[in-house]
Amino acid sequence: MMAKVKDYMTDRVVTVTPRDTLGRARNLMLERKIRRLVVVEGNKVVGIITATDIAKALARRGAPWRWRNPENSLVDRFMTRNPVTIGPDELVRTASKVMSERGIGGLPVVKDSSLVGILTETDVSRFFAENMRGSYKIRDLMDENYQVIAPNTNLKKVAKLIADGNRVLIVGSEGSYLGMITEGDIALWEPNLAKKYVLIPSRTGRISVDVRVKTARHIMKEIEIRLNPEEDAAKAARYMIEWGVSAIPVFDGDELVGVIDKKALVRGVANASE
């Protein structure tokens, strides 16, 4: 439990500037398979932009005739300014407390005013998997509150649900569990496929283009892992790291009873005894 931030942080931080576009930020997330970028001017941290921020940008779009591609907006418009930072010599538990209390998923790591790394929920989950076996059962940390939607729900509605902080599970007509959508999934889908009609500029004015509509079914993750409430929470942490997922459904027999996610693991580290 005495591990320091520098022992678990990611030191190769992917960054953008406030003048980069949301499209570039999104593409970097796709390429690097990450969910947040530190915004810098020089090597000074001035903000952070996450998959949730991009989901909110997508959810804000109005009617097609008012639509402007959010990918052309600047990072500066959607980033969180002056984010909370942590030093490399602070304890992982201290960082987890900050993340849990502030409701944030990552802390830029700063030394002598310069960016040296980032500590994310994934890094804390790795700490949990390696150091907290036997500390919690899944039922101690799982969330029983989640939003259930049908597989044909349109992505704009899904984006709004996630931007409002909901965990979204996809359930079929007979109540069977089908899959899950996280903030990263909704942030990184192809935004030009979200509307039945979009308007694009041309030399003669704007043209209405018919495109294929996408629904929750198209981007949901069919997570095959099914955990029981009585299993060790460290097992959930291990699966999240191995499978590259941020949440796993919890079942009591065939009944879906909750979700355990990386935020819960961070909370567990924060609240653990010394």
N, C-alpha and C positions, 0 to 999 in steps of 0.2 A: 504493500500500500504506500510505500515511500518513494515510488518511482516518480521521476521528474518529467516535465513536459518535453524536454529535449530528448528523452528516451523513446518517446512514442510519436512525436510530431513528424509531419512530412516536411522535409527541408527543401524539396524542389517545388516551389509554389508557382502555380500558373496565375499570371496577372493580366489585367487589362488596365487601360487608362479611362478616365471619365469621358474622353472624346471618342472612344471606340463605340461601335454600334451594338445594339442588343443582338443582332444577327451574328456578329463575330464572337460575342460572349457565348452565345448558344452553341456555335460550331466548336468552340474550344471545349465546352463541356462534353459535347458528343465525342470529339476526338480523344480526349483524355479520360473519359468516363468518370467525370467528377460532377459535383452538384453545387459548387460555389467557387467564385473567383475573387481574389483580393484586388482591389482597385488602388493603383498607385500613381503618384506623380514623382518621377525619379525613383527613389527607393523608400519614399515616405508613404505610409498607408493613409489613404483618404476615404476609403469606403470598402464595401463588400457587396457583391451581387450574387444571388442564389437562384436555384431552380424555381423556388417559390416566387421570387420577384418576377421571373419571366412568366410564370403561370398567371400572376396577377395582371401582367401586361396583356396577355392573351385574353384574359377574362373581361378586360375593359372594353374590348371592341364593340362598337355599336352596330347599327344597321349597315348593310353592305355599301350603300351609297355614301356613307360617312366614313367608310373604312380607310385607314392608312396602315400599311404594313408595319407592325410594331418592330420588326427586325431592323427598320431604318432609324428607329429612335436611338438616342444616345444613352450609354450606360449611366451617365450622370443623372438622368431623369428618374431611374428606377433603383439605383443603388442605395444602400444604407450608409449614411455619412458618418464619419468619425466612429467606426466600430470599436467595440470593447476589444482590447488586446491583452496578452499575457506574456510574461517573461519566460525564457527557456528553463530557468532554474526553479520555477514554481512547481508544486506537486500536481500530478495528474488529478488527484482528488480535489484540490483547490480549483483547478480549471473546470472540472466537472460541476462543481457548485456554481460557478459563474455561469456556465452554459445552461444549467438547469434553472437557476433563478431568473436569468434574463430571457429564457426561451429562445436561445440561439444555437445553431448547429455547428459552429466553427469559430475558433479564435485565432486571428493572426498572431504569430509569435514575434515579438519585437525585442531587440537588444540594442541599446545605445541609439534609439530612434530609427533603427534600420530593420527591415523585414528579414527574418531568418528562417521562417517556417510557418506552418499552420497546423493547429490541432483540431481535428474534426470529430464528429460523432463516430465515424468509422475507426479512428485511432483509439478513442476511448473504448469502443466495443472490443477492439483487439486486446486492450489492457484487461477488460472484464474477462474475456475468454481465457487469458493466460494467468490471471491472478485471483479470480473470485469464484472458483469452483466451490460449490456447497454454501455460498453466502445467501442465495435466494432461490426459491422455486419460481417457476414461470408465473404461477398465480399471484405471487407477491408484486409483480411488476406489470402484468398484462393490462391492457386497456379494454374495458367492456363496452366502451362507447365508440361507435363507428357508423358511418353512413352506408346504407345498402342501396344500390341502384341496379337497374336492369341493364343487360348488355347492350341494348339499343339506345341508351342515353347519349345525347349529343355532347361533343367534347367541350363546347362552351359552358354547358351546365357543370360538367365535371371539373373544368378549370376553376369555376367560381366556388364550388364546394371545397376544393383543395386550398384555394387561396384564402378561404374563410377558416382554415385550420382543421378540416375534417379528414379522417382516414376513410378511404373509399374502397368498399368491397363489392364485387360483382356477383349477383345471385340470380340464378335462372328462375323460370316461371314456377317450378315446383319447390323453390326454396333451396336448391342445391348450390353449393359454393362453386364458383367458376374461376375467380381470379381476383386480382388486386391492382389498383392504380395508385402510384405514389406521386409526390410533387415532381420528382425527376422525370417520370414518364410523361406527364402532361406538359412539362416545360419543353421537352425535346421532340415532340411530335411535329410533323410537317404542317406549319400553320396555314399554308396556302390551300390545304385540303379541308379546312374546317368548315367552310361555307359552301352551300350549293352553288352560289354565284359570287364571284369576286370581281372587282373593277380594276382594270389595269390601264395605265396611261398609253396613249398612242398619238401619232401625229395628227389624227383627226378628232382627238378627244378621248374620253374614257370608254373602254369597251367592256361589256359584261361577259365574263367567261364562265361556262358551266364546268364544274369540277366535281369529282366524286366526294360524297359526304363521308366523313369518318365518325364512328361512334366509339363508345367505351370498349366494345368488343375488339376493336382493331388494335388497341394499344395496351390492353390489360396484360398483366403477367400471370401466367398459370403456374403458381408456385406449388410444386409437388410436396414440399415439406409440410408435415402436419405435426404439431407439437401438442403435448398434453399438459394441462395446468400443473401437474405434480412433478414434471421433469425439472432438472436443474437449469436455471436461467443461463448458466455458462454454456450450455449446449446450444441454446438459441443464439448466443453471441457468436459461437464457433460457426454455426450454419450461416449466419448473416455475412461473416467474413468470407467463408468458402464459396458461397453461392452469389456473392455480390448483390445482396438484396438489403433493403432497409427495414423490412418488416416481415413477419411470418404469422400466419393465422394459427389460432389455438383451438383445438377441438377436444370436447369431452365425448369420447366415442365418435359418433357421426355428427354430433351437434357442434356447430360453430359457436364458440363462447367468448371469443376475444381476439386481440391482436397484441403481439409484443414487438416493439420496435427499438431502434437505436436510441431514441430519446429516453425510453424507459431504462435502458442500460446505463445511460449517462446519469439519470436520476438515482439509480442504484449505487453507482460509484460515489456520487455526491453524499448519499445518506449512510454509507457504510461506516461501521465503527472503525476506529483507528487500529 
